[in-house]
Amino acid sequence: MKKYLALLVVSALLFSVLIVGCGPGEEAVAEGQDLVIAMGAEPENLDPLKMMSAPAATVAEHVVENLIYLAEDGTLKPALAESWEPAEDGLSWFLKLRQGVSFHDGEPFNAEAVKYNLDRFMAKGDFEGGDAAVFAFLLGRVTEVEVVDEYTVQIHLDDIFAPIASHLSHSFIGMHSPASLEALAAGDYVEAPIGTGPFKYVSWDRGEQFYMEKNADYWGGAPTLDSVTFKFVPEAGSRVIMLETGEVHAIMAVPPTEIDRLEAEAGIDVVFQNSVRVIYIGYNLEDDLFKDVRVRQALNYAINKEAIIATIFQGVGEPSSAPIVPAIFGYTEAGPYEYDLEKAKDLLAQAGHADGFDMELFHPTGRYPQDATVIEAVQAMLADIGVNASLTTYDWGTYLDTVIVPPDQAEHDAYMLGWGTVTLDADYGLYALFHSSQWPPAGNNVSYYANDEVDALLDEARVTPDRTVREGLYRDAIDIVWNDAPWIFLHNEGQVNAVRSNVKGLIHHPLENLSAWDAYIQ
Amino acid sequence: MYGYVIRRLLLAVPVLIGVSILVFAIIRFIPGDPARAIAGVHASTEYIEQVRKELLLDEGLHVQYYVYITNLLQGDLGRSTFTGRPVTVELFNRFPNTIVLSASAMLIATIVGLSAGIISATRRYSLFDNASMLGALVGVAAPVFWLGVMFQILFSVNLGWLPSGGMGTWKHLILPALTLGLATAALIARITRSSMLEVLRQDYITTARSKGLVERVVIYKHAFKNALIPVVTVMGLQFGTLLGGAVLVETVFSWPGIGRLMVDSILARDYPVVQGAVLLLAVFFVLINLVVDVIYAFLDPRISYGSREVD
């Protein structure tokens, strides 16, 4: 018996050594042009059908490319499509594809491949009846993708829809080798992507890292880096330590408390970038309390956004100056509402609420950074003008069910939510939240905002192909919304990354992607 | 003995059915619409419907459980709603890593704990005894996530000896295993010490000594084996606790084990994976308890499992 026990222990130990020995077997410290980046969350998978997170987009973009690339300055750049033009009637778009591009498996990139990918994404054509992508609504206006010739596709729409180019640039609509997608077993999603990008997929160790090597035949010229590794390190403090020890070259999402320390450290650069999400408190405009615009504005003046950002977010982020963030096409600086208690009290008094009032404020806890803390600060600031907000919070799922409801079911006077305009086009940020056709259950206009002028401007911007004209339309819409104040405009989220100083050329994108195709190690 | 093992295994069946019902129910009774929570704020109504269909949320609870349990019996735990991969694949990718980590931690705990306990018991109130018992007190009290970060700062940042996280070489295993093992080592040391002291007071030890046996034989052959019974109990229970502690340690050290998988899955509201992981841990816990009971019999011949007879 004793012998057996000893045997058992020894074999268990051997087993453990074997398993540990099966890892990549190398130290993570990179030499030469092997870049290592630590990110917090791991991608779900890299399948356009199922992708829904920024980490998935960050990793995928190195291997799989889009037809159109959305640069960090908000401009649309040719990627696998060299040009895109609307037809005369605006009801379809012609995309001229880049010629001579191959997928990493050697398959040619052409119009058939585009049709295959887009049809699969929308569950149309040969994929009719299957499940559409989580983000299929991005192409909700597309009725058909037509192959005109080998390098031209025509995308047909059910109505004129100007933002279609922005939507096609979304990171989740990448072009995969059709052969690789066909090879997937039923029920499986893409884990080993085959695209046309500057890096080729090599391995993905779940819970550990995603490893890719340079594509020497890349159509845009081979990258300088030999390889890129994304490590998944959920604990923010551990990411900081890995950067300090040199185990990684760059980390994403630096915790606010570590910013000062890292900035003081030689050989490490802290990089601040905007994000695309606004955080706001929406009023229930069907509520008599908020029918008067003076009340809505008064509460905006009563909140000290600067103080919230300085104290709760250690300076990361900025007060909202529009219902969308500056990185988005169509943004106009309309605010912020400067903190002014006297003005707030005056406006309240004019509206007949000199003594303030009581309100029910609903908010999520743990969904957005510091959400509950922000709400407590708001509650205290509102108390200064006599507004007594009582707080209610729910688990995220319940919260969405409670708040995103038709007006007759609303229990709240005001609610906190955030919205990321992930297409970087104002249409997605404004139409969904302020057009009167988008009241729940149809959409996300949870404030029940309705303004005919805004509706008309947003409708027109959708069908106007000229980007300059569209910008003007959004400017007018934003000005009206800002003065109507259907929300208490709080802040734009920021993001903070940190990079070792010898790494150059990383792109810190407002979409919270970190891109390494132009990067190199000095 | 074999009969006993089989009986115990059969008894585990109702326990596991109970666990499966509990896990199934707890997730179904989370307030709000799980489909909505999984799909998120940007999701279209069509997608929410699709999720609801996948999770059979429109069916009655009994139908859902029936489908769940029949699939389970065929080894099908469903697919992760987050990654789309089969839950069994997710679990079996990660579980060995957690076993490696916990087993290494247990090994460290056993070596450190037993030696410290025995030496402390035989040299009562010596400097070593006081120092190791103080160390044990700190070890039991220090939270593992704090200890982990301290080790990272000391061994990775300041001394640069060991990697601060990830998995790969044996070096990657040292810090997490040490972090996880120390609290258990402290507990084992304290139990071993008091159990040894208890045994050393027994008459048969005096007899052994008066027979003229060398002290080493008295301690290791006569006292230690009998002192081990409470220690083994604690070690068995601790193995379960280690799996729980692994959740924190795996997060701090980015160790791709099942604890981290559970945390990630809970945050992503990936119910099929959470269910599968809890069930797997329950099975494991039942097995560990069985092993502990069998080891008793080996340590103490007075404990018999063969039949009702007492020998």
Interface residues (C-beta under 8 A of the other chain):
Chain A: M1 K2 L5 A12 L13 S16 V17 I19 V20 G21 G23 P24 G25 E26 E27 A28 A41 E42 E44 N45 D47 K50 M52 D131 A132 V134 F135 A136 F137 G187 D188 Y189 E191 D205 R206 G207 E208 Q209 K231 F232 V233 P234 E235 G237 S238 I241 M242 E244 T245 E247 Y394 D395 W396 G397 T398 Y399 L400 D401 I404 L417 W419 G420 V422 P441 N444
Chain B: I30 P31 G32 D33 P34 R36 A37 A39 G40 V41 H42 A43 S44 T45 E46 Y47 Q50 R79 F82 T83 G84 R85 E90 N93 R94 P96 N97 I99 V100 A103 S104 L107 V149 Q152 I153 S156 V157 G160 P163 S164 G165 G166 M167 G168 T169 W170 K171 H172 L173 T251 V252 F253 S254 W255 P256 G257 R260 L261 V263 D264 A268 R269 I295 F298
